[in-house]
Amino acid sequence: QYTGTEYIARPLPHIGGLEKIIAKRFKEKSIAVRNEVLQQAAAVTTVSPWHVETLRAYNPHTYLIYNGFDPELFQPEIRQTDRFIITYTGRLLSTAMRDPSLLFEALRCLRETAGWTPRQCGVQWYVDPESERIIRGEAEKAGVADFMIYPGYAPAQDIPAILNNSSLPLLLTNRSP
């Protein structure tokens, strides 16, 4: 599902366009290996109906389990706060796959039209250093860097408590034209 070459562990050197051919071949080979493994698997589970339909072409024993938390680990709680906190946990490989621009535009608009300030609203990013670098750059370009909070990457066992202390969990999706 990557829109670029973010799935390749290291950036390819620029060799007069040859890097595009290398990336294309690498992707074709990766997909062929994936499809071969899928065909041999006893069963496949995935997190969305779209994935189920796509993967069933390779293995009829493909099942849907929605992405989320086990109920015994995560019990939602309602907590009152003086500040509206939006929380993202995870990684950003690129803004093509997880695009924060709509959120940043909304924050900028709320600042300009309703007078929102970082004292009233903040966006917490529990991310790795590379993801933080991407977010900082995008937030700076959008003029909303002062709304951003970077507590650092959090271990999985801390995520339920972090989300319970948030007003809204953030899910980022693909960039859309």
C-alpha positions as CSV (number, residue, x, y, z in Angstrom):
1,Q,0.0,0.0,0.0
2,Y,3.0,2.3,0.1
3,T,2.7,5.2,-2.3
4,G,6.5,5.6,-2.6
5,T,9.5,3.5,-1.7
6,E,9.2,3.9,2.1
7,Y,9.1,0.1,2.4
8,I,12.7,-0.2,1.4
9,A,14.9,0.0,4.5
10,R,17.5,2.4,3.1
11,P,17.2,5.3,0.6
12,L,18.3,4.2,-2.9
13,P,21.1,6.2,-4.4
14,H,20.2,8.5,-7.3
15,I,21.7,6.9,-10.4
16,G,20.1,8.7,-13.3
17,G,16.7,7.1,-13.0
18,L,18.1,3.6,-12.4
19,E,16.9,3.7,-8.8
20,K,13.2,3.7,-10.1
21,I,13.9,0.5,-12.0
22,I,15.6,-1.1,-9.0
23,A,12.6,-0.1,-6.7
24,K,10.1,-1.4,-9.2
25,R,11.9,-4.8,-9.4
26,F,12.3,-5.0,-5.6
27,K,8.5,-4.3,-5.2
28,E,7.6,-6.9,-7.8
29,K,9.8,-9.5,-6.1
30,S,8.5,-8.7,-2.7
31,I,4.9,-9.0,-3.8
32,A,5.6,-12.3,-5.6
33,V,7.2,-13.7,-2.4
34,R,4.2,-12.4,-0.3
35,N,1.7,-14.0,-2.7
36,E,3.6,-17.3,-2.6
37,V,3.6,-17.3,1.2
38,L,-0.1,-16.4,1.3
39,Q,-1.0,-19.3,-0.9
40,Q,0.8,-21.8,1.4
41,A,-0.6,-20.4,4.7
42,A,-3.3,-22.5,6.5
43,A,-5.1,-19.2,7.2
44,V,-4.6,-15.4,6.9
45,T,-6.0,-12.7,9.2
46,T,-6.1,-9.1,8.4
47,V,-7.6,-5.8,9.7
48,S,-10.0,-4.5,7.1
49,P,-12.7,-5.8,4.7
50,W,-10.7,-4.4,1.8
51,H,-7.6,-6.5,2.8
52,V,-9.8,-9.6,3.2
53,E,-11.1,-9.2,-0.4
54,T,-7.6,-8.5,-1.8
55,L,-5.9,-11.4,0.1
56,R,-8.7,-13.9,-0.6
57,A,-7.5,-13.9,-4.2
58,Y,-4.4,-15.8,-2.9
59,N,-5.9,-17.7,0.0
60,P,-9.6,-18.4,0.4
61,H,-9.1,-18.9,4.2
62,T,-8.7,-15.2,4.9
63,Y,-10.4,-13.7,7.9
64,L,-11.2,-10.3,9.3
65,I,-10.1,-9.2,12.8
66,Y,-10.5,-5.5,13.3
67,N,-7.5,-3.6,14.4
68,G,-7.9,-2.5,18.1
69,F,-7.3,-3.4,21.7
70,D,-8.1,-6.5,23.5
71,P,-11.0,-5.7,25.9
72,E,-9.2,-7.2,28.9
73,L,-6.3,-4.8,28.3
74,F,-8.2,-1.6,27.4
75,Q,-11.2,-0.3,29.3
76,P,-12.2,3.1,28.0
77,E,-12.6,5.7,30.8
78,I,-14.2,9.2,30.6
79,R,-11.9,11.7,32.2
80,Q,-12.4,15.5,32.4
81,T,-9.5,17.7,31.4
82,D,-9.0,21.5,31.1
83,R,-7.3,20.9,27.7
84,F,-8.5,19.1,24.6
85,I,-5.7,16.6,23.9
86,I,-5.5,14.7,20.6
87,T,-3.1,11.7,20.7
88,Y,-1.3,9.7,18.1
89,T,0.7,6.6,18.9
90,G,2.8,4.8,16.4
91,R,5.1,5.6,13.5
92,L,5.1,7.8,10.4
93,L,7.1,6.4,7.6
94,S,6.0,9.2,5.3
95,T,3.1,11.7,5.0
96,A,1.9,9.8,1.9
97,M,0.6,7.0,4.0
98,R,-0.2,8.9,7.2
99,D,-1.1,12.5,6.3
100,P,-1.5,15.0,9.2
101,S,-2.1,18.0,6.8
102,L,-5.9,18.1,7.3
103,L,-5.5,18.1,11.1
104,F,-2.9,20.9,10.8
105,E,-5.2,22.9,8.6
106,A,-8.1,22.5,11.0
107,L,-5.9,23.7,13.9
108,R,-4.7,26.7,11.9
109,C,-8.3,27.5,11.0
110,L,-9.5,27.2,14.6
111,R,-6.7,29.5,15.8
112,E,-7.6,32.1,13.2
113,T,-11.4,31.9,13.4
114,A,-12.2,30.8,16.9
115,G,-9.0,32.0,18.7
116,W,-7.9,28.6,19.8
117,T,-4.5,28.4,21.6
118,P,-2.1,25.7,22.6
119,R,-3.4,26.2,26.2
120,Q,-6.8,24.9,25.0
121,C,-5.7,22.2,22.6
122,G,-2.6,20.1,22.0
123,V,-1.6,17.2,19.8
124,Q,0.5,14.5,21.6
125,W,2.8,12.5,19.3
126,Y,4.0,9.3,20.9
127,V,6.4,8.5,18.1
128,D,10.0,7.5,17.3
129,P,12.6,10.2,16.5
130,E,12.3,9.9,12.7
131,S,8.5,10.2,12.8
132,E,8.9,13.2,15.1
133,R,11.3,14.9,12.6
134,I,8.6,14.5,9.9
135,I,5.8,15.8,12.1
136,R,7.9,18.8,13.3
137,G,8.6,19.8,9.7
138,E,5.0,19.5,8.6
139,A,3.6,21.3,11.7
140,E,6.2,24.1,11.2
141,K,5.1,24.5,7.5
142,A,1.5,24.6,8.5
143,G,2.1,27.2,11.3
144,V,0.9,25.0,14.1
145,A,4.1,23.8,15.7
146,D,3.2,25.3,19.0
147,F,0.2,22.9,19.3
148,M,2.5,19.9,19.1
149,I,3.7,17.9,22.1
150,Y,6.4,15.1,21.8
151,P,6.5,12.9,24.9
152,G,8.5,10.2,22.9
153,Y,7.7,6.7,21.8
154,A,5.6,4.7,24.4
155,P,5.8,1.0,25.2
156,A,2.6,-0.9,24.1
157,Q,1.6,-1.6,27.7
158,D,1.4,2.2,28.3
159,I,-0.9,3.0,25.3
160,P,-4.3,2.2,27.0
161,A,-3.6,4.7,29.9
162,I,-2.3,7.3,27.4
163,L,-5.4,7.0,25.3
164,N,-7.6,7.2,28.4
165,N,-5.9,10.5,29.3
166,S,-6.6,11.9,25.8
167,S,-9.7,13.6,24.5
168,L,-9.4,12.0,21.1
169,P,-7.2,9.3,19.5
170,L,-5.8,10.3,16.1
171,L,-5.8,7.9,13.2
172,L,-4.0,9.2,10.1
173,T,-4.7,7.9,6.6
174,N,-3.4,8.2,3.1
175,R,-3.0,11.6,1.4
176,S,-5.9,12.3,-0.8
177,P,-6.1,14.5,-3.9
